[in-house]
Amino acid sequence: MTENAHPASPAVDPQRAAAQAILEQLRSEGHQAYLAGGCVRDLLLGRVPKDYDVATSATPDVVLDLFPRTFAVGAHFGVVLVSMEIEGEATLTEVATFRHDGAYSDGRHPDAVQYTLDPREDVERRDFTINGLLLDGLSLDTNLRDSVLDYVGGLSDLDRGIIRAIGDPIRRFEEDHLRMLRAVRFAARLDFAIDPPTLAAMRALASRIQAVSAERIRDELTCILTQGNVRRAFELLDESGLLAEVLPEAIKLKGVAQPPQYHPEGDVWVHTMLLLNQLQPGCPMTLAWGTLLHDIGKPATFTPPQYPGDRIRFNGHVEVGVRIAAEICRRFRFSNEETVQVLALVQNHMRFADTPHMKASTLKRFFRLDRFEDHLALHKMDCLASSGNLDHYHFAKEQFESMPEEQVRPTPLLTGRELIAAGYQPGPLFKSILRAVEDAQLEGAIHTPEEAMTLAQQLANSASAASSAGPA
């Protein structure tokens, strides 16, 4: 842990410079103002914050009047966005008024808020101690810890690597049920432990997560999947009881045995955890979800050995997995584009074993899959989490990277418009002719539009002769 870490200078960090300017302006007007929340935590850990938040005694109307460009996006809850341009870069800084909250009837927002001049009251309504630290932003070039206001033991928890709810964990999670998933995300990303009373409260309230919107759960799970240390996160989700609530399909992976000759690592759950452990921070969200769901159809298709020498089989697990993954994407309200890519990853993850034997046309069509690099990445993780044999991965990767784009997606030698002009009517035969002509082009059997049209005529004549002959 880097206790005395210094952030980049304002000249190269517009977000920090904007926050500094806001702090200075608020204080020049006689208001208390501090950096607050995740940016303080990250600075103390030697990490670069993705954004900076300001907490102040100034009320929203004061903030709105004090800065020329503001957005009252959450003024009801004391939150104003302040817009500035620093060194040609537009910045948005969240400025929140010190407050203490009333009851949370909806498990997300306080029914009412009351502003306060006491920063301690503001901190005590926040989620976790490591996010409840305030920092004198005007002293960023000194020892950071000397400038921290810590009312809840956050510094000690940072040192010990602990995620601990502020005050009563039951109350904190009743206020916003999504905080339970956030506890898992922070613990995994920072490689921290969850404080036992906090974890016990999560177990007790796990079912409350059902009251949270599908979109908020989806976004939190996506953060968990794309911020690193994913296996640890899913083990915590399982341990806390949250996984059974938000993704019961994943629980079914546990205890589903696999043929040891192909999967010496263990059951489908262990295999999936080994894949998740390979996901890198910042990976595409569709790759992360495709990795999680690639074998989701195995529990439903498990077939034990049927005779001596037989093995465990999962016949049709890809097709079943696509259906289950489609339902999960629908439930979490993924966009159409996201859904298509996740399902494509599930649907095609077993095809790599066939690549050395594919016809040129089949292989080129395989390479046409959107974001084929993600398919390669999933296959590599799949191999490393099982047999460790990367022969098919290396073959496909070498072929994909060495094959020019014009060979994978050549300009068609024959189009549907040209077939229609030649007198052919659209229909099943029409489509099969176009497909066969394209196959021949991809295989290198034809090279000119004239050869393509000749082949189309031959195919049409053969189909007509077969139809005239009737059944034998």
ABEGO torsion letter per residue (X at the ends): XBAABBBBBAAABAAAAAAAAAAAAAAAAGBBBBBBEAAAAAAAAGBBBABBBBBBABBAAAAAAABABBBBAAAAAGBBBBBBBBGGBBBBBBBBBBBBBBBBAAGABBABBBBBABAAAAAAABABAAAABBBBAAAAABBAAAABBBAAGAAAAAAAGBBBBBEBAAAAAAABAAAAAAAAAAAAAAGBBBBAAAAAAAAAAAAAAAABBAAAAAAAAAAAAAAEGAAAAAAAAAAAGAAAAABAAAAAABGBBBBAAABAAEBAAAAAAAAAAABBBGBBAAAAAAAAAAAAAAAAABBBBABBGBBBBBBGAAAAAAAAAAAAAAAAGBBAAAAAAAAAAAAAAAAAAAAAABBAAAAAAAAABBGAAAAAAAAAAAAAABAGBAAAAAAAAAAAAABBAAAABBBBABBAAAAAAAGBBBEAAAAAAAAAAAAAAAAGABABAAAAAAAAAAAAAAAAAAAAAEBX
